[in-house]
Structures are given as structure tokens and as C-alpha cells.
Amino acid sequence: MTTARSPVPDAARPLGLRERKKIKTRHAIRQATYALVREQGYESTTVEQIAERAEVSPSTVFRYFPTKEDIVLTDEYDPVIEDLLRERPVGEPVLESLRWAMGKAMTQALAENPDFGRDEMMLRVRLMAEVPAVRSRLLESMSVTGRLLCRSLAERTGRNENDLEVRVYAMGLMGALLEATLYWAEGDFRQDLPHLLERTLATFKDLPHR
């Protein structure tokens, strides 16, 4: 079946030693942050403490994460989703491609970072919901992710990434997925998150190809 680009996307290629070291460092910083937040709360946790726990320098923390809030919010998988979308067959409905890419990226994320499990995900979502500084930074970061999604949607539909319909669809989707995640937290994480995300996508119509 014809695909939008090479059947072996960048996301599927083995990472080099340098890239693996970078990811390992990012994971160490993130895990140190979550451990400290559990012990003493988000506001009491400093970058200096995070650096000491992760066995890196404060400057290294800032090199990987410009702000403390970015440690909670940033992951390595937005570009992966973009690559995975390019792997899907030309002409496939956008929502079907998104379902596949999101599921694949989540599976890959858990496989490459098995220590980041349900407890860490729940803590991350709680911080997003409860800490004003994290929530504010989240809204900023959503615009960046939204632009990546606009580019991917434009490639798949033959539209311009600055088309109003593309921008509204992308940011509407971003907001809906955030709302589903907060809904999961408000329900004390009892429901199945992938099922909630699937229900969320089901509320959207497909974005027509041009």
C-alpha cells in the first residue's frame, strides 16, 4: 500500500548513543522531580534539589528544561507522533491515522521508559490540574504542539497548515484531549484513559482532504 513517505519513519529507526544518553538524562531529571514532589510538594522543590537528586548540574537541568514546569509537561513524543502520521497510507481518514499514531506513540513511550507508569502519569496530571504555574505553562506548550499537529494535518489533507479549518481542528483536538485527561483526574483515575481518549476522538468528524 502506498504511504505518505518512506515505510520506515525516523521514529522507528534505532537511536544513536548520543540520543539515548540525552533521553536517559531527561528521564533521570524527570524521575528526580517526581520523587521530590511526592516527598515535599511541587512549590518546595527547587531546581538545585532536582539536579542533586538526578546527579547532574543545575545548568544541565536548564539545558534540557527551560523551566521547572517544563520538566512536568515536556516529553519526547510529539515529534514521534508527527513521524508516525507520515507513515500512514495516503488518503486514510485523519481520525483513523490519529488513533493509530497516538496508540503507537504511547506504546513506544512505555516501552522506552518503563519506570514512567500509571503513578507517574497520575502525578503529572494532578500537577497540571492543581498547580497554577504548571497549568499556565501547559497552555503555552499546547500552542507549540498544536502547530506540529497543524503541519501534520496539512500534509495528510493537502491543505495549508495556516488554513483556518486546519488550525481550528488541531487546537480543538488539543483542547479536547486535555479535557479528557482532566476528566480522568476528576474521576480519581478510575476510568481507563485510552478508552476516554477514544471516546474523545469519536466526538470529532474527520477533517476532509482538499
C-alpha positions as CSV (number, residue, x, y, z in Angstrom):
1,M,0.0,0.0,0.0
2,T,1.3,3.5,-0.9
3,T,2.4,5.5,2.1
4,A,2.9,9.3,2.6
5,R,6.6,8.8,2.8
6,S,9.2,6.0,3.5
7,P,7.7,3.0,5.2
8,V,10.4,3.2,7.9
9,P,10.0,6.6,9.6
10,D,12.6,8.4,11.7
11,A,10.6,7.5,14.8
12,A,11.2,3.8,14.1
13,R,15.0,3.9,13.5
14,P,17.3,2.9,16.3
15,L,18.6,5.8,18.3
16,G,22.3,6.6,18.4
17,L,24.3,6.6,21.6
18,R,24.2,10.4,22.0
19,E,20.4,10.4,21.6
20,R,20.0,7.6,24.1
21,K,22.1,9.4,26.6
22,K,20.0,12.5,26.2
23,I,16.8,10.6,26.8
24,K,18.3,8.9,29.8
25,T,19.3,12.2,31.3
26,R,15.9,13.7,30.7
27,H,14.3,10.7,32.3
28,A,16.6,10.9,35.3
29,I,15.7,14.6,35.8
30,R,12.0,13.9,35.5
31,Q,12.1,11.0,37.9
32,A,14.1,13.1,40.4
33,T,11.5,15.8,40.1
34,Y,8.5,13.4,40.7
35,A,10.3,11.8,43.7
36,L,10.9,15.2,45.3
37,V,7.4,16.4,44.6
38,R,6.0,13.4,46.4
39,E,8.2,14.0,49.4
40,Q,7.8,17.7,49.8
41,G,5.3,19.2,47.3
42,Y,5.8,21.0,44.0
43,E,6.3,24.5,45.4
44,S,9.0,23.4,47.8
45,T,11.0,21.5,45.2
46,T,13.9,23.6,43.7
47,V,15.9,23.0,40.5
48,E,19.0,22.7,42.7
49,Q,17.4,19.8,44.6
50,I,16.3,18.2,41.4
51,A,19.9,18.5,40.0
52,E,21.4,16.9,43.1
53,R,18.9,14.0,43.1
54,A,19.4,13.4,39.4
55,E,23.2,13.7,39.8
56,V,23.6,16.5,37.2
57,S,24.3,20.2,37.5
58,P,21.5,22.8,37.6
59,S,22.8,24.1,34.3
60,T,22.2,20.7,32.8
61,V,18.6,20.7,34.1
62,F,18.0,24.1,32.5
63,R,19.6,22.9,29.2
64,Y,17.0,20.2,29.0
65,F,14.1,22.0,30.5
66,P,13.9,25.8,30.4
67,T,11.6,26.0,33.4
68,K,10.7,23.7,36.3
69,E,7.2,23.4,34.8
70,D,8.7,22.0,31.6
71,I,10.0,19.0,33.5
72,V,6.4,18.1,34.2
73,L,5.0,18.9,30.8
74,T,7.7,18.1,28.2
75,D,8.1,14.7,26.6
76,E,9.9,13.3,23.6
77,Y,6.9,12.0,21.7
78,D,5.3,14.9,19.9
79,P,7.8,14.6,17.0
80,V,7.3,10.8,17.2
81,I,3.6,11.2,16.6
82,E,4.3,13.6,13.7
83,D,6.6,10.9,12.1
84,L,4.1,8.1,12.7
85,L,1.4,10.1,11.0
86,R,3.6,10.4,7.9
87,E,3.8,6.6,7.9
88,R,0.1,6.1,7.4
89,P,-1.4,5.4,4.0
90,V,-2.2,8.4,1.7
91,G,-6.0,9.0,1.8
92,E,-6.6,7.3,5.1
93,P,-9.1,9.3,7.2
94,V,-7.4,11.7,9.6
95,L,-9.0,10.4,12.7
96,E,-8.1,6.9,11.9
97,S,-4.4,8.0,11.4
98,L,-4.5,9.9,14.7
99,R,-5.9,6.9,16.6
100,W,-3.2,4.7,15.3
101,A,-0.3,7.2,15.8
102,M,-1.4,8.1,19.4
103,G,-1.7,4.5,20.4
104,K,1.7,3.6,18.8
105,A,3.4,6.6,20.5
106,M,2.0,5.7,23.9
107,T,3.2,2.1,23.5
108,Q,6.6,3.2,22.4
109,A,6.8,5.7,25.3
110,L,6.1,3.0,27.9
111,A,8.5,0.5,26.2
112,E,11.4,3.0,26.2
113,N,10.7,4.3,29.7
114,P,9.1,1.5,31.7
115,D,9.7,3.4,35.0
116,F,7.1,6.0,33.9
117,G,4.0,4.1,34.8
118,R,0.5,4.9,36.0
119,D,1.6,6.5,39.2
120,E,3.8,9.0,37.5
121,M,1.2,9.7,34.9
122,M,-1.4,10.4,37.6
123,L,1.0,12.7,39.4
124,R,1.7,14.6,36.2
125,V,-2.0,15.1,35.6
126,R,-2.6,16.2,39.2
127,L,0.1,18.9,38.8
128,M,-1.4,20.0,35.5
129,A,-4.8,20.4,37.2
130,E,-3.8,21.8,40.6
131,V,-0.6,23.9,40.2
132,P,-1.3,27.3,38.5
133,A,2.2,27.7,37.2
134,V,2.1,24.3,35.5
135,R,-1.4,25.0,34.1
136,S,-0.2,28.3,32.7
137,R,2.8,26.8,31.1
138,L,0.7,24.0,29.7
139,L,-1.4,26.4,27.8
140,E,1.8,27.9,26.2
141,S,3.1,24.5,25.3
142,M,-0.2,23.4,23.8
143,S,0.3,26.1,21.1
144,V,3.6,24.6,20.1
145,T,2.2,21.1,19.9
146,G,-0.8,22.5,18.1
147,R,1.5,23.9,15.4
148,L,3.1,20.5,14.9
149,L,-0.3,19.0,14.6
150,C,-1.3,21.6,12.1
151,R,1.7,20.7,10.0
152,S,0.8,17.0,10.1
153,L,-2.8,17.6,9.3
154,A,-1.9,19.8,6.4
155,E,0.4,17.1,5.0
156,R,-2.3,14.5,5.2
157,T,-5.1,16.5,3.8
158,G,-3.3,18.6,1.1
159,R,-4.3,21.8,2.9
160,N,-2.2,24.7,4.1
161,E,-1.2,24.5,7.7
162,N,-2.4,28.1,8.2
163,D,-5.9,27.4,6.9
164,L,-8.5,28.3,9.5
165,E,-10.1,24.9,9.3
166,V,-6.8,23.2,10.0
167,R,-5.9,25.5,12.9
168,V,-9.3,25.2,14.5
169,Y,-9.3,21.4,14.1
170,A,-5.9,21.0,15.6
171,M,-6.4,23.3,18.6
172,G,-9.9,21.9,19.1
173,L,-8.4,18.4,19.3
174,M,-5.7,19.6,21.7
175,G,-8.2,21.1,24.0
176,A,-10.5,18.1,23.8
177,L,-7.6,15.7,24.7
178,L,-6.7,17.9,27.6
179,E,-10.2,18.0,28.9
180,A,-10.4,14.2,28.7
181,T,-7.2,13.9,30.7
182,L,-8.6,16.3,33.4
183,Y,-11.9,14.3,33.4
184,W,-9.8,11.2,34.1
185,A,-8.2,13.0,37.1
186,E,-11.5,14.3,38.4
187,G,-12.8,10.8,38.4
188,D,-9.9,9.8,40.7
189,F,-8.3,8.0,37.7
190,R,-10.7,5.1,38.0
191,Q,-11.6,5.0,34.3
192,D,-9.4,3.7,31.5
193,L,-7.6,6.6,30.0
194,P,-7.1,5.1,26.4
195,H,-10.9,4.5,26.4
196,L,-11.6,8.1,27.4
197,L,-9.3,9.3,24.6
198,E,-11.0,7.1,22.1
199,R,-14.4,8.5,23.2
200,T,-12.9,12.0,22.8
201,L,-11.8,11.3,19.2
202,A,-15.2,9.9,18.5
203,T,-16.8,13.3,19.1
204,F,-14.9,14.7,16.1
205,K,-15.8,14.5,12.4
206,D,-13.0,13.7,10.0
207,L,-11.1,16.7,8.5
208,P,-11.8,16.5,4.8
209,H,-8.9,16.2,2.3
210,R,-8.6,19.0,-0.2
